[in-house]
Amino acid sequence: QFCSSGSLLQRTTGASAFEFNRDFRNILSGIMDDFNKGKGDQLSTMQN
């Protein structure tokens, strides 16, 4: 599914680390906040 979305796949090969930090900082901070509250990392929900 990931490979079939051409623009997203192309962006991952050319994006810098700062772009990922900017785009996903809300998601990452939410995961870290949940983990710190004892809710675990919830990574199983991201595998879909």
Phi and psi restraints in degrees (range 20) as a CNS / XPLOR table:
assign (resid 1 and name C) (resid 2 and name N)
       (resid 2 and name CA) (resid 2 and name C) 1.0 -64.3 20.0 2
assign (resid 2 and name N) (resid 2 and name CA)
       (resid 2 and name C) (resid 3 and name N) 1.0 -44.1 20.0 2
assign (resid 2 and name C) (resid 3 and name N)
       (resid 3 and name CA) (resid 3 and name C) 1.0 -69.1 20.0 2
assign (resid 3 and name N) (resid 3 and name CA)
       (resid 3 and name C) (resid 4 and name N) 1.0 -24.5 20.0 2
assign (resid 3 and name C) (resid 4 and name N)
       (resid 4 and name CA) (resid 4 and name C) 1.0 -76.6 20.0 2
assign (resid 4 and name N) (resid 4 and name CA)
       (resid 4 and name C) (resid 5 and name N) 1.0 -17.0 20.0 2
assign (resid 4 and name C) (resid 5 and name N)
       (resid 5 and name CA) (resid 5 and name C) 1.0 -90.5 20.0 2
assign (resid 5 and name N) (resid 5 and name CA)
       (resid 5 and name C) (resid 6 and name N) 1.0 92.7 20.0 2
assign (resid 5 and name C) (resid 6 and name N)
       (resid 6 and name CA) (resid 6 and name C) 1.0 -55.1 20.0 2
assign (resid 6 and name N) (resid 6 and name CA)
       (resid 6 and name C) (resid 7 and name N) 1.0 -45.4 20.0 2
assign (resid 6 and name C) (resid 7 and name N)
       (resid 7 and name CA) (resid 7 and name C) 1.0 -67.2 20.0 2
assign (resid 7 and name N) (resid 7 and name CA)
       (resid 7 and name C) (resid 8 and name N) 1.0 -37.5 20.0 2
assign (resid 7 and name C) (resid 8 and name N)
       (resid 8 and name CA) (resid 8 and name C) 1.0 -67.9 20.0 2
assign (resid 8 and name N) (resid 8 and name CA)
       (resid 8 and name C) (resid 9 and name N) 1.0 -42.9 20.0 2
assign (resid 8 and name C) (resid 9 and name N)
       (resid 9 and name CA) (resid 9 and name C) 1.0 -63.4 20.0 2
assign (resid 9 and name N) (resid 9 and name CA)
       (resid 9 and name C) (resid 10 and name N) 1.0 -42.3 20.0 2
assign (resid 9 and name C) (resid 10 and name N)
       (resid 10 and name CA) (resid 10 and name C) 1.0 -64.1 20.0 2
assign (resid 10 and name N) (resid 10 and name CA)
       (resid 10 and name C) (resid 11 and name N) 1.0 -38.3 20.0 2
assign (resid 10 and name C) (resid 11 and name N)
       (resid 11 and name CA) (resid 11 and name C) 1.0 -67.4 20.0 2
assign (resid 11 and name N) (resid 11 and name CA)
       (resid 11 and name C) (resid 12 and name N) 1.0 -36.7 20.0 2
assign (resid 11 and name C) (resid 12 and name N)
       (resid 12 and name CA) (resid 12 and name C) 1.0 -65.4 20.0 2
assign (resid 12 and name N) (resid 12 and name CA)
       (resid 12 and name C) (resid 13 and name N) 1.0 -29.6 20.0 2
assign (resid 12 and name C) (resid 13 and name N)
       (resid 13 and name CA) (resid 13 and name C) 1.0 -79.4 20.0 2
assign (resid 13 and name N) (resid 13 and name CA)
       (resid 13 and name C) (resid 14 and name N) 1.0 -21.3 20.0 2
assign (resid 13 and name C) (resid 14 and name N)
       (resid 14 and name CA) (resid 14 and name C) 1.0 -113.5 20.0 2
assign (resid 14 and name N) (resid 14 and name CA)
       (resid 14 and name C) (resid 15 and name N) 1.0 -6.2 20.0 2
assign (resid 14 and name C) (resid 15 and name N)
       (resid 15 and name CA) (resid 15 and name C) 1.0 -79.0 20.0 2
assign (resid 15 and name N) (resid 15 and name CA)
       (resid 15 and name C) (resid 16 and name N) 1.0 145.6 20.0 2
assign (resid 15 and name C) (resid 16 and name N)
       (resid 16 and name CA) (resid 16 and name C) 1.0 -86.3 20.0 2
assign (resid 16 and name N) (resid 16 and name CA)
       (resid 16 and name C) (resid 17 and name N) 1.0 167.2 20.0 2
assign (resid 16 and name C) (resid 17 and name N)
       (resid 17 and name CA) (resid 17 and name C) 1.0 -61.3 20.0 2
assign (resid 17 and name N) (resid 17 and name CA)
       (resid 17 and name C) (resid 18 and name N) 1.0 -33.4 20.0 2
assign (resid 17 and name C) (resid 18 and name N)
       (resid 18 and name CA) (resid 18 and name C) 1.0 -67.8 20.0 2
assign (resid 18 and name N) (resid 18 and name CA)
       (resid 18 and name C) (resid 19 and name N) 1.0 -33.3 20.0 2
assign (resid 18 and name C) (resid 19 and name N)
       (resid 19 and name CA) (resid 19 and name C) 1.0 -64.3 20.0 2
assign (resid 19 and name N) (resid 19 and name CA)
       (resid 19 and name C) (resid 20 and name N) 1.0 -42.8 20.0 2
assign (resid 19 and name C) (resid 20 and name N)
       (resid 20 and name CA) (resid 20 and name C) 1.0 -65.4 20.0 2
assign (resid 20 and name N) (resid 20 and name CA)
       (resid 20 and name C) (resid 21 and name N) 1.0 -40.8 20.0 2
assign (resid 20 and name C) (resid 21 and name N)
       (resid 21 and name CA) (resid 21 and name C) 1.0 -60.8 20.0 2
assign (resid 21 and name N) (resid 21 and name CA)
       (resid 21 and name C) (resid 22 and name N) 1.0 -42.3 20.0 2
assign (resid 21 and name C) (resid 22 and name N)
       (resid 22 and name CA) (resid 22 and name C) 1.0 -67.5 20.0 2
assign (resid 22 and name N) (resid 22 and name CA)
       (resid 22 and name C) (resid 23 and name N) 1.0 -43.9 20.0 2
assign (resid 22 and name C) (resid 23 and name N)
       (resid 23 and name CA) (resid 23 and name C) 1.0 -74.4 20.0 2
assign (resid 23 and name N) (resid 23 and name CA)
       (resid 23 and name C) (resid 24 and name N) 1.0 -33.6 20.0 2
assign (resid 23 and name C) (resid 24 and name N)
       (resid 24 and name CA) (resid 24 and name C) 1.0 -112.1 20.0 2
assign (resid 24 and name N) (resid 24 and name CA)
       (resid 24 and name C) (resid 25 and name N) 1.0 10.4 20.0 2
assign (resid 24 and name C) (resid 25 and name N)
       (resid 25 and name CA) (resid 25 and name C) 1.0 -63.5 20.0 2
assign (resid 25 and name N) (resid 25 and name CA)
       (resid 25 and name C) (resid 26 and name N) 1.0 -35.5 20.0 2
assign (resid 25 and name C) (resid 26 and name N)
       (resid 26 and name CA) (resid 26 and name C) 1.0 -66.7 20.0 2
assign (resid 26 and name N) (resid 26 and name CA)
       (resid 26 and name C) (resid 27 and name N) 1.0 -40.0 20.0 2
assign (resid 26 and name C) (resid 27 and name N)
       (resid 27 and name CA) (resid 27 and name C) 1.0 -67.0 20.0 2
assign (resid 27 and name N) (resid 27 and name CA)
       (resid 27 and name C) (resid 28 and name N) 1.0 -47.1 20.0 2
assign (resid 27 and name C) (resid 28 and name N)
       (resid 28 and name CA) (resid 28 and name C) 1.0 -64.8 20.0 2
assign (resid 28 and name N) (resid 28 and name CA)
       (resid 28 and name C) (resid 29 and name N) 1.0 -40.7 20.0 2
assign (resid 28 and name C) (resid 29 and name N)
       (resid 29 and name CA) (resid 29 and name C) 1.0 -68.3 20.0 2
assign (resid 29 and name N) (resid 29 and name CA)
       (resid 29 and name C) (resid 30 and name N) 1.0 -33.4 20.0 2
assign (resid 29 and name C) (resid 30 and name N)
       (resid 30 and name CA) (resid 30 and name C) 1.0 -65.1 20.0 2
assign (resid 30 and name N) (resid 30 and name CA)
       (resid 30 and name C) (resid 31 and name N) 1.0 -41.7 20.0 2
assign (resid 30 and name C) (resid 31 and name N)
       (resid 31 and name CA) (resid 31 and name C) 1.0 -64.1 20.0 2
assign (resid 31 and name N) (resid 31 and name CA)
       (resid 31 and name C) (resid 32 and name N) 1.0 -44.6 20.0 2
assign (resid 31 and name C) (resid 32 and name N)
       (resid 32 and name CA) (resid 32 and name C) 1.0 -65.2 20.0 2
assign (resid 32 and name N) (resid 32 and name CA)
       (resid 32 and name C) (resid 33 and name N) 1.0 -38.6 20.0 2
assign (resid 32 and name C) (resid 33 and name N)
       (resid 33 and name CA) (resid 33 and name C) 1.0 -64.8 20.0 2
assign (resid 33 and name N) (resid 33 and name CA)
       (resid 33 and name C) (resid 34 and name N) 1.0 -44.3 20.0 2
assign (resid 33 and name C) (resid 34 and name N)
       (resid 34 and name CA) (resid 34 and name C) 1.0 -61.3 20.0 2
assign (resid 34 and name N) (resid 34 and name CA)
       (resid 34 and name C) (resid 35 and name N) 1.0 -42.5 20.0 2
assign (resid 34 and name C) (resid 35 and name N)
       (resid 35 and name CA) (resid 35 and name C) 1.0 -62.6 20.0 2
assign (resid 35 and name N) (resid 35 and name CA)
       (resid 35 and name C) (resid 36 and name N) 1.0 -41.9 20.0 2
assign (resid 35 and name C) (resid 36 and name N)
       (resid 36 and name CA) (resid 36 and name C) 1.0 -68.1 20.0 2
assign (resid 36 and name N) (resid 36 and name CA)
       (resid 36 and name C) (resid 37 and name N) 1.0 -25.4 20.0 2
assign (resid 36 and name C) (resid 37 and name N)
       (resid 37 and name CA) (resid 37 and name C) 1.0 -84.9 20.0 2
assign (resid 37 and name N) (resid 37 and name CA)
       (resid 37 and name C) (resid 38 and name N) 1.0 -0.5 20.0 2
assign (resid 37 and name C) (resid 38 and name N)
       (resid 38 and name CA) (resid 38 and name C) 1.0 87.9 20.0 2
assign (resid 38 and name N) (resid 38 and name CA)
       (resid 38 and name C) (resid 39 and name N) 1.0 15.5 20.0 2
assign (resid 38 and name C) (resid 39 and name N)
       (resid 39 and name CA) (resid 39 and name C) 1.0 -90.2 20.0 2
assign (resid 39 and name N) (resid 39 and name CA)
       (resid 39 and name C) (resid 40 and name N) 1.0 -0.7 20.0 2
assign (resid 39 and name C) (resid 40 and name N)
       (resid 40 and name CA) (resid 40 and name C) 1.0 81.4 20.0 2
assign (resid 40 and name N) (resid 40 and name CA)
       (resid 40 and name C) (resid 41 and name N) 1.0 -177.9 20.0 2
assign (resid 40 and name C) (resid 41 and name N)
       (resid 41 and name CA) (resid 41 and name C) 1.0 -90.7 20.0 2
assign (resid 41 and name N) (resid 41 and name CA)
       (resid 41 and name C) (resid 42 and name N) 1.0 -15.1 20.0 2
assign (resid 41 and name C) (resid 42 and name N)
       (resid 42 and name CA) (resid 42 and name C) 1.0 57.7 20.0 2
assign (resid 42 and name N) (resid 42 and name CA)
       (resid 42 and name C) (resid 43 and name N) 1.0 27.4 20.0 2
assign (resid 42 and name C) (resid 43 and name N)
       (resid 43 and name CA) (resid 43 and name C) 1.0 -67.8 20.0 2
assign (resid 43 and name N) (resid 43 and name CA)
       (resid 43 and name C) (resid 44 and name N) 1.0 -23.6 20.0 2
assign (resid 43 and name C) (resid 44 and name N)
       (resid 44 and name CA) (resid 44 and name C) 1.0 -62.8 20.0 2
assign (resid 44 and name N) (resid 44 and name CA)
       (resid 44 and name C) (resid 45 and name N) 1.0 -27.8 20.0 2
assign (resid 44 and name C) (resid 45 and name N)
       (resid 45 and name CA) (resid 45 and name C) 1.0 -75.2 20.0 2
assign (resid 45 and name N) (resid 45 and name CA)
       (resid 45 and name C) (resid 46 and name N) 1.0 -17.9 20.0 2
assign (resid 45 and name C) (resid 46 and name N)
       (resid 46 and name CA) (resid 46 and name C) 1.0 -89.8 20.0 2
assign (resid 46 and name N) (resid 46 and name CA)
       (resid 46 and name C) (resid 47 and name N) 1.0 -5.1 20.0 2
assign (resid 46 and name C) (resid 47 and name N)
       (resid 47 and name CA) (resid 47 and name C) 1.0 -83.8 20.0 2
assign (resid 47 and name N) (resid 47 and name CA)
       (resid 47 and name C) (resid 48 and name N) 1.0 -2.7 20.0 2
